[in-house]
Amino acid sequence: MMDTMAQKIESEDLSGVDKGLVAMFLKMSPEERLRSNDNAVRAILELRSAFRNKKISRCRSQYVT
């Protein structure tokens, strides 16, 4: 029985779809989904900006020394 459960889990993993995440978003209202998307976009933009700023500060520090 354990082998069939492991095979089932493995086949679900191969699809690349997080069914729990899909279920979570389907339970949300359209407004909640948009808010969640906006938060994700905001986080991505903050990370990009921090990475860019770190990269720029590294380049500047190379020229200063």
C-alpha positions as CSV (number, residue, x, y, z in Angstrom):
1,M,0.0,0.0,0.0
2,M,2.8,2.4,0.8
3,D,4.3,1.9,-2.7
4,T,1.1,3.0,-4.4
5,M,0.8,6.1,-2.2
6,A,4.4,7.0,-3.0
7,Q,3.7,6.5,-6.7
8,K,0.6,8.7,-6.5
9,I,2.5,11.5,-4.7
10,E,5.4,11.2,-7.2
11,S,3.0,11.4,-10.2
12,E,1.4,14.5,-8.7
13,D,4.8,16.1,-8.1
14,L,5.8,15.5,-11.8
15,S,2.9,17.7,-12.9
16,G,4.6,20.7,-11.3
17,V,1.2,21.9,-10.0
18,D,0.8,22.8,-6.4
19,K,-2.7,21.7,-5.9
20,G,-2.9,23.1,-2.4
21,L,-1.9,26.5,-3.8
22,V,-4.5,26.3,-6.5
23,A,-7.2,25.3,-3.9
24,M,-6.2,28.2,-1.7
25,F,-6.6,30.7,-4.6
26,L,-9.9,29.2,-5.6
27,K,-11.2,29.8,-2.1
28,M,-10.3,33.5,-2.4
29,S,-12.6,36.2,-3.8
30,P,-11.5,38.0,-6.9
31,E,-10.5,41.0,-4.8
32,E,-8.4,38.9,-2.5
33,R,-6.7,37.3,-5.5
34,L,-5.9,40.7,-6.9
35,R,-4.6,41.9,-3.5
36,S,-2.4,38.8,-3.3
37,N,-1.1,39.4,-6.8
38,D,-0.3,43.1,-6.0
39,N,1.6,42.0,-2.9
40,A,3.6,39.5,-4.9
41,V,4.5,42.1,-7.5
42,R,5.4,44.6,-4.8
43,A,7.7,42.1,-3.2
44,I,9.4,41.2,-6.5
45,L,10.0,44.9,-7.3
46,E,11.5,45.5,-3.8
47,L,13.8,42.5,-4.3
48,R,14.9,43.7,-7.7
49,S,15.5,47.2,-6.4
50,A,17.6,45.8,-3.4
51,F,19.6,43.6,-5.8
52,R,20.2,46.5,-8.2
53,N,21.2,48.8,-5.3
54,K,23.6,46.2,-3.9
55,K,25.1,45.7,-7.3
56,I,25.6,49.4,-7.8
57,S,27.1,49.9,-4.4
58,R,29.6,47.1,-5.1
59,C,30.6,48.7,-8.3
60,R,31.1,52.1,-6.7
61,S,33.1,50.6,-3.8
62,Q,35.5,49.1,-6.4
63,Y,36.2,52.5,-7.9
64,V,36.6,54.2,-4.5
65,T,39.4,52.0,-3.2
